Amino acid sequence: MIDRYSREKMAGIWSLDSRFAKMLQVEVTVAQVQAQMGIIPIAAARAITKKSKFSVKRILEIEAQTKHDVIAFVTQVAEEVGESGKYLHYGMTSSDVLDTALSLQIQEAGAEILQGIDFLLKVLKALILKTQKFICPGRTHGMFAEPTTFGLKLSGFYAEIQRNKIRIQMALENNRICKLSGAVGTYSGQSPKVEEKVSEKLNLIPETVATQVIPRDRHAELFYSLALYGSGLERLSIELRHLQRSEVAEVTEGFSRGQKGSSAMPHKKNPISSENLTGLSRLLRGYAWAALENVPLWHERDISHSSVERVIFPDAFILTDYMTHRASVLISGLQVHSKKMKQNIELSQGQIFSSQVLNHLVAKGLSREEAYLHVQRLCHSMGFGDHLKKKIQQDSEVKKYFKPQDLQDIFAGQRNQKFIPETIKRTLR
């Protein structure tokens, strides 16, 4: 991922240094377990534990000749260990160390993602509580529908992020996998007991049935969960983009000192964070598709997945981390214009309360069809400056069903807001 969308800690988790460090952790742990089980000399395991270290520069030099990164890694570390280096990688195949090390990277990166999501939920919750009584237009098809509150609107996004967090947690758990079963998953190089003991030490779980690799459906599930989370952030972003349009102007993104919105138009305050999140979510969905393509490998495996994963794993996690942080900054700095929301409700000329008028007429004894036609007739006959409340008061067929207090309650939006506090409380508990 390019530096523009990379945060230091997450980028570090997916660096070459981190990758080789995880591979070394696997190799050393395997050697220690093998020594405990009498498979290799205890002295050899001690030497591997004490002397093992890697040089990225030297590994790349060897790889330039061998054209094999794991052989280059094992060769370089064995050089450091000396005589006992012959027991490094004993009974293992390349994918044993690669896939198990990848699982460790996934768990470390996943913990960072979950921490970021928790912070996003925290700042979103604070904004929900602040705006739970800010009445605003609800819209369907981009048109006025019924009144809602901005806090309730945000509560839906809060609940969705919570669901996506659970999906990511489940996917991470399904990727907490150790694979040490050898070239085609038959444990021809060492007993399953080694895998069990190494798994315990690394806080992983042995793969149920492996080929030469961990089955890639596990990874596809993970990428799907990240893509779904990204799509949820995009849904929130699109909502905020629409609400920032000049003619709507119900919210505004934070605008820092010295920031400029346009090289030609000094007045501009653009929804750049929301637009950025919208675009980046497209990449996450693309990575999920690539991960799905990695599932059907040939026989016990080929390496068509390898080149893909070198790109999509770092990129997806780094991007998800960046998007989560940017969404948190966006929500933290969001300006919410409650007066403008009320003004926009007034632009509907009272028609935003038409369903309440309809329900009231039905409650007074009219058939639904009859009531609907009355309300539709009044709404469709309105001109500039008219108001549905006034039309009702002036209509001889309809006004008899309304007392002054009925109209007051309906057009104040009281009935629309009755159960909103309960819904928000249920969402945030």
C-alpha positions as CSV (number, residue, x, y, z in Angstrom):
1,M,0.0,0.0,0.0
2,I,1.2,3.5,-0.8
3,D,2.5,5.7,2.1
4,R,-0.5,8.0,1.7
5,Y,-2.9,5.4,3.1
6,S,-0.5,3.6,5.5
7,R,-0.2,4.0,9.2
8,E,3.1,3.2,10.8
9,K,2.1,0.4,13.2
10,M,0.0,-1.6,10.7
11,A,2.5,-1.1,7.9
12,G,5.2,-2.4,10.2
13,I,3.2,-5.6,10.8
14,W,3.3,-6.4,7.1
15,S,7.0,-5.4,6.5
16,L,9.6,-7.8,5.4
17,D,11.2,-7.6,8.8
18,S,8.0,-8.6,10.5
19,R,7.4,-11.4,8.0
20,F,10.8,-12.9,8.6
21,A,10.5,-12.4,12.3
22,K,7.3,-14.4,12.4
23,M,8.9,-17.1,10.2
24,L,11.8,-17.3,12.6
25,Q,9.4,-17.5,15.6
26,V,7.8,-20.5,14.0
27,E,11.2,-22.2,13.2
28,V,12.5,-21.7,16.7
29,T,9.3,-22.9,18.3
30,V,9.3,-26.0,16.1
31,A,12.9,-26.8,17.0
32,Q,12.2,-26.4,20.8
33,V,9.2,-28.8,20.6
34,Q,11.2,-31.3,18.5
35,A,14.0,-31.2,21.1
36,Q,11.5,-31.8,23.9
37,M,10.1,-34.8,22.0
38,G,13.6,-36.2,21.3
39,I,13.4,-35.6,17.6
40,I,16.5,-33.3,17.4
41,P,19.3,-32.8,20.0
42,I,18.5,-30.5,22.8
43,A,21.9,-28.7,22.2
44,A,20.8,-28.0,18.6
45,A,17.5,-26.5,19.8
46,R,19.4,-24.3,22.3
47,A,21.8,-23.2,19.6
48,I,18.9,-22.4,17.2
49,T,17.1,-20.5,20.0
50,K,20.2,-18.5,21.0
51,K,21.9,-17.8,17.7
52,S,19.0,-17.5,15.2
53,K,18.7,-14.1,13.6
54,F,18.1,-12.9,10.1
55,S,19.4,-10.3,7.7
56,V,16.9,-9.1,5.1
57,K,19.7,-8.0,2.9
58,R,21.5,-11.4,3.0
59,I,18.2,-13.3,2.5
60,L,17.5,-11.2,-0.7
61,E,21.0,-11.9,-1.9
62,I,20.6,-15.7,-1.5
63,E,17.0,-15.5,-3.0
64,A,18.4,-13.8,-6.1
65,Q,20.3,-17.0,-6.8
66,T,17.9,-19.7,-5.4
67,K,14.7,-18.0,-6.7
68,H,13.1,-19.4,-3.5
69,D,12.4,-17.1,-0.5
70,V,12.0,-19.8,2.2
71,I,15.2,-21.6,1.1
72,A,17.0,-18.3,1.2
73,F,15.6,-17.5,4.7
74,V,16.5,-21.0,6.1
75,T,20.0,-20.9,4.5
76,Q,20.7,-17.4,5.9
77,V,19.5,-18.3,9.4
78,A,21.4,-21.6,9.4
79,E,24.6,-19.6,8.6
80,E,24.1,-17.7,11.8
81,V,23.4,-20.9,13.8
82,G,26.4,-22.8,12.6
83,E,26.7,-26.6,12.9
84,S,23.3,-27.0,14.5
85,G,21.7,-25.1,11.7
86,K,21.2,-28.4,9.9
87,Y,18.3,-29.1,12.3
88,L,16.6,-25.8,11.4
89,H,13.4,-26.5,9.4
90,Y,13.8,-30.2,10.2
91,G,10.8,-32.2,8.8
92,M,9.1,-29.2,7.4
93,T,8.1,-27.9,4.0
94,S,8.1,-24.2,3.0
95,S,4.3,-23.8,3.4
96,D,4.5,-25.0,7.0
97,V,6.5,-22.0,8.0
98,L,4.9,-19.6,5.5
99,D,1.3,-20.3,6.4
100,T,1.8,-20.6,10.1
101,A,3.8,-17.3,10.1
102,L,1.0,-15.7,8.1
103,S,-1.5,-16.8,10.7
104,L,0.6,-15.0,13.3
105,Q,0.7,-11.8,11.2
106,I,-3.1,-12.1,10.7
107,Q,-3.7,-12.3,14.4
108,E,-1.4,-9.3,15.2
109,A,-2.9,-7.2,12.5
110,G,-6.5,-8.3,13.4
111,A,-6.0,-7.2,17.0
112,E,-5.0,-3.7,15.7
113,I,-8.1,-3.6,13.5
114,L,-10.4,-4.5,16.3
115,Q,-8.9,-1.9,18.6
116,G,-9.5,0.8,15.9
117,I,-13.1,-0.3,15.4
118,D,-13.7,-0.1,19.2
119,F,-12.5,3.5,19.1
120,L,-14.7,4.3,16.1
121,L,-17.7,2.9,17.9
122,K,-16.8,5.0,21.0
123,V,-16.7,8.3,19.0
124,L,-19.8,7.3,17.1
125,K,-21.7,6.6,20.3
126,A,-20.7,10.0,21.7
127,L,-22.2,11.7,18.6
128,I,-25.4,9.6,18.8
129,L,-26.0,10.6,22.3
130,K,-25.4,14.3,21.4
131,T,-27.7,14.2,18.5
132,Q,-30.4,11.7,19.5
133,K,-33.1,14.5,19.7
134,F,-32.0,16.4,16.6
135,I,-35.1,15.9,14.4
136,C,-34.2,15.7,10.7
137,P,-35.8,14.5,7.4
138,G,-35.7,10.8,6.7
139,R,-35.3,10.2,3.0
140,T,-36.2,7.3,0.7
141,H,-35.2,7.4,-3.0
142,G,-33.5,10.7,-2.1
143,M,-36.9,12.3,-1.4
144,F,-38.5,13.4,1.9
145,A,-40.1,10.4,3.6
146,E,-40.8,10.8,7.3
147,P,-39.0,12.6,10.1
148,T,-36.3,10.8,12.1
149,T,-33.5,12.1,14.3
150,F,-29.9,12.3,13.4
151,G,-29.0,10.2,16.4
152,L,-31.3,7.4,15.3
153,K,-29.9,7.6,11.8
154,L,-26.3,7.1,13.2
155,S,-27.5,4.3,15.4
156,G,-28.1,2.2,12.3
157,F,-24.5,2.6,11.3
158,Y,-23.4,1.9,14.8
159,A,-25.3,-1.4,14.8
160,E,-23.9,-2.3,11.4
161,I,-20.3,-1.7,12.6
162,Q,-20.9,-3.8,15.6
163,R,-22.1,-6.7,13.4
164,N,-19.1,-6.3,11.1
165,K,-16.8,-6.3,14.1
166,I,-18.3,-9.7,15.1
167,R,-17.8,-11.0,11.6
168,I,-14.2,-9.9,11.6
169,Q,-13.6,-11.5,15.1
170,M,-15.1,-14.8,13.8
171,A,-13.0,-14.7,10.7
172,L,-9.9,-14.0,12.7
173,E,-10.7,-17.0,14.9
174,N,-11.1,-19.2,11.8
175,N,-7.6,-18.0,10.7
176,R,-5.9,-18.8,14.0
177,I,-4.3,-21.8,12.3
178,C,-1.1,-23.7,12.6
179,K,-0.1,-26.0,9.7
180,L,2.9,-28.3,10.1
181,S,1.7,-31.4,8.2
182,G,4.3,-31.4,5.5
183,A,4.4,-31.5,1.7
184,V,0.9,-32.8,1.0
185,G,-0.6,-32.8,4.5
186,T,0.3,-36.4,5.4
187,Y,2.7,-35.6,8.3
188,S,5.4,-37.5,6.5
189,G,8.1,-35.4,8.0
190,Q,7.0,-35.3,11.6
191,S,4.2,-36.4,13.9
192,P,1.0,-34.4,14.4
193,K,2.1,-34.2,18.0
194,V,4.7,-31.6,16.9
195,E,1.9,-29.5,15.3
196,E,-0.2,-29.8,18.4
197,K,2.5,-28.7,20.8
198,V,3.7,-25.9,18.5
199,S,0.1,-24.7,18.1
200,E,-0.3,-24.5,21.8
201,K,2.9,-22.4,22.2
202,L,1.9,-20.0,19.4
203,N,-1.7,-19.8,20.6
204,L,-2.9,-21.3,17.3
205,I,-5.1,-24.3,16.4
206,P,-3.9,-27.2,14.2
207,E,-5.5,-27.3,10.7
208,T,-8.2,-29.9,10.5
209,V,-7.1,-31.3,7.1
210,A,-4.4,-29.5,5.1
211,T,-3.0,-30.0,1.7
212,Q,0.4,-28.5,1.3
213,V,-1.2,-25.2,2.5
214,I,-3.9,-24.0,4.8
215,P,-7.1,-24.1,2.7
216,R,-7.7,-20.6,1.3
217,D,-11.4,-20.6,2.1
218,R,-10.3,-19.4,5.6
219,H,-8.6,-16.4,4.1
220,A,-11.5,-15.7,1.7
221,E,-13.8,-15.5,4.7
222,L,-11.5,-13.0,6.3
223,F,-11.3,-10.8,3.2
224,Y,-15.0,-10.9,2.9
225,S,-15.5,-9.7,6.5
226,L,-13.1,-6.8,5.8
227,A,-14.8,-5.9,2.6
228,L,-18.2,-6.0,4.2
229,Y,-16.9,-3.7,7.0
230,G,-15.5,-1.4,4.3
231,S,-18.9,-1.4,2.5
232,G,-20.5,-0.4,5.8
233,L,-18.1,2.5,6.1
234,E,-19.0,3.5,2.6
235,R,-22.7,3.5,3.4
236,L,-22.0,5.9,6.2
237,S,-19.8,8.0,4.0
238,I,-22.4,8.2,1.3
239,E,-25.0,9.4,3.8
240,L,-22.7,12.1,5.1
241,R,-21.7,13.1,1.5
242,H,-25.4,13.6,0.6
243,L,-26.1,15.5,3.8
244,Q,-23.2,17.9,3.0
245,R,-24.5,19.0,-0.4
246,S,-24.9,22.7,-0.5
247,E,-28.7,22.6,-0.8
248,V,-29.0,20.1,2.1
249,A,-26.2,21.3,4.4
250,E,-27.2,19.3,7.5
251,V,-23.7,18.3,8.4
252,T,-20.2,19.6,7.5
253,E,-16.9,17.7,7.8
254,G,-14.3,19.3,10.1
255,F,-12.1,21.9,8.4
256,S,-8.7,22.5,9.9
257,R,-6.8,25.8,10.0
258,G,-5.0,26.4,6.8
259,Q,-7.0,23.8,4.9
260,K,-8.2,24.7,1.4
261,G,-11.1,23.1,-0.5
262,S,-10.3,24.2,-4.1
263,S,-7.5,25.8,-6.0
264,A,-10.1,28.0,-7.9
265,M,-13.0,28.4,-5.5
266,P,-12.0,29.7,-2.1
267,H,-15.4,29.1,-0.6
268,K,-15.3,25.3,-0.9
269,K,-15.6,22.9,2.0
270,N,-15.7,19.5,0.3
271,P,-16.6,16.1,1.8
272,I,-13.2,14.8,1.1
273,S,-13.0,12.2,3.9
274,S,-16.3,10.7,3.0
275,E,-15.3,10.6,-0.6
276,N,-12.0,9.0,0.3
277,L,-13.7,6.3,2.3
278,T,-16.1,5.6,-0.6
279,G,-13.3,5.1,-3.0
280,L,-11.1,3.0,-0.7
281,S,-14.0,0.6,0.1
282,R,-13.9,-0.4,-3.6
283,L,-10.4,-1.7,-3.2
284,L,-11.4,-3.8,-0.2
285,R,-14.1,-5.4,-2.3
286,G,-11.6,-6.1,-5.0
287,Y,-9.2,-7.8,-2.5
288,A,-12.1,-10.0,-1.4
289,W,-12.7,-11.1,-5.0
290,A,-9.0,-11.9,-5.4
291,A,-9.1,-14.0,-2.2
292,L,-12.1,-15.9,-3.6
293,E,-10.1,-16.7,-6.7
294,N,-7.3,-18.1,-4.5
295,V,-9.6,-20.8,-3.0
296,P,-9.6,-23.3,-6.0
297,L,-5.9,-24.3,-6.2
298,W,-4.7,-27.3,-8.2
299,H,-4.6,-30.7,-6.4
300,E,-2.6,-30.3,-3.1
301,R,-1.6,-26.8,-4.2
302,D,0.0,-24.6,-6.8
303,I,1.5,-21.2,-6.2
304,S,-1.0,-19.1,-8.1
305,H,-2.2,-17.8,-4.7
306,S,1.2,-16.6,-3.6
307,S,1.7,-13.6,-5.8
308,V,-1.9,-12.5,-5.0
309,E,-1.4,-12.8,-1.3
310,R,1.8,-10.8,-1.2
311,V,-0.3,-7.9,-2.4
312,I,-3.8,-8.3,-0.9
313,F,-2.8,-9.2,2.7
314,P,-0.7,-6.1,3.4
315,D,-2.9,-3.9,1.4
316,A,-6.2,-5.0,2.8
317,F,-5.1,-4.7,6.5
318,I,-3.2,-1.5,6.0
319,L,-6.2,0.0,4.1
320,T,-8.8,-1.2,6.7
321,D,-6.7,0.3,9.5
322,Y,-6.4,3.6,7.6
323,M,-10.1,3.7,6.8
324,T,-11.1,3.0,10.4
325,H,-8.8,5.8,11.6
326,R,-10.1,8.3,9.0
327,A,-13.7,7.4,9.8
328,S,-13.0,8.1,13.5
329,V,-11.5,11.5,12.7
330,L,-14.5,12.3,10.4
331,I,-17.0,11.4,13.1
332,S,-15.1,13.2,15.8
333,G,-14.9,16.4,13.8
334,L,-18.4,16.3,12.2
335,Q,-20.4,19.5,12.6
336,V,-24.2,18.8,12.8
337,H,-26.5,21.6,11.9
338,S,-29.8,21.0,13.8
339,K,-31.4,24.3,12.7
340,K,-30.8,23.4,9.1
341,M,-32.4,20.0,9.6
342,K,-35.5,21.7,10.9
343,Q,-35.5,24.1,8.0
344,N,-35.3,21.2,5.6
345,I,-38.3,19.6,7.3
346,E,-40.2,22.8,6.7
347,L,-39.3,22.6,3.0
348,S,-41.5,19.6,2.7
349,Q,-44.5,21.9,3.4
350,G,-45.7,19.5,6.0
351,Q,-45.9,16.6,3.5
352,I,-43.2,14.7,5.5
353,F,-46.0,14.1,8.0
354,S,-48.5,12.7,5.5
355,S,-48.3,9.1,6.8
356,Q,-49.3,10.4,10.3
357,V,-52.2,12.2,8.7
358,L,-53.2,9.0,6.9
359,N,-53.0,6.9,10.1
360,H,-55.1,9.5,12.0
361,L,-57.9,9.4,9.4
362,V,-57.9,5.6,9.4
363,A,-58.2,5.7,13.2
364,K,-61.1,8.0,12.9
365,G,-63.0,5.4,10.8
366,L,-62.1,6.0,7.2
367,S,-61.0,3.1,5.0
368,R,-57.3,3.1,4.2
369,E,-57.9,3.7,0.6
370,E,-60.3,6.6,1.2
371,A,-57.9,8.1,3.7
372,Y,-55.0,7.7,1.3
373,L,-56.8,9.4,-1.6
374,H,-57.8,12.4,0.7
375,V,-54.2,12.9,1.8
376,Q,-52.8,12.4,-1.7
377,R,-55.3,14.9,-3.1
378,L,-54.3,17.5,-0.6
379,C,-50.6,17.0,-1.1
380,H,-50.7,17.0,-4.9
381,S,-52.8,20.2,-4.9
382,M,-50.2,22.2,-3.0
383,G,-48.5,25.1,-4.5
384,F,-45.5,27.3,-3.4
385,G,-46.1,28.6,0.1
386,D,-48.8,26.0,1.0
387,H,-48.6,23.7,4.0
388,L,-50.4,20.4,4.5
389,K,-51.6,21.5,7.9
390,K,-53.3,24.6,6.4
391,K,-54.8,22.5,3.6
392,I,-56.4,20.2,6.1
393,Q,-57.8,23.1,8.0
394,Q,-59.3,24.5,4.8
395,D,-60.7,21.3,3.4
396,S,-64.4,20.6,4.3
397,E,-64.2,16.9,3.9
398,V,-61.1,16.3,6.0
399,K,-60.9,19.0,8.7
400,K,-63.8,17.5,10.7
401,Y,-61.6,14.6,11.7
402,F,-58.9,16.7,13.4
403,K,-58.9,18.7,16.6
404,P,-56.4,21.5,17.0
405,Q,-54.3,19.3,19.3
406,D,-54.3,16.5,16.8
407,L,-52.7,18.7,14.2
408,Q,-50.3,20.2,16.7
409,D,-49.0,16.7,17.7
410,I,-48.8,15.5,14.1
411,F,-46.9,18.4,12.7
412,A,-44.6,18.8,15.7
413,G,-43.3,15.3,14.9
414,Q,-44.1,14.0,18.4
415,R,-45.5,10.7,17.1
416,N,-42.5,10.1,14.9
417,Q,-40.1,10.5,17.9
418,K,-42.0,8.4,20.5
419,F,-40.0,5.2,20.3
420,I,-36.7,6.6,19.1
421,P,-35.1,6.9,22.6
422,E,-35.9,3.3,23.2
423,T,-34.4,2.2,19.9
424,I,-31.2,4.1,20.5
425,K,-30.9,2.8,24.1
426,R,-31.3,-0.8,22.8
427,T,-28.6,-0.2,20.2
428,L,-26.0,1.3,22.5
429,R,-26.4,-1.0,25.5
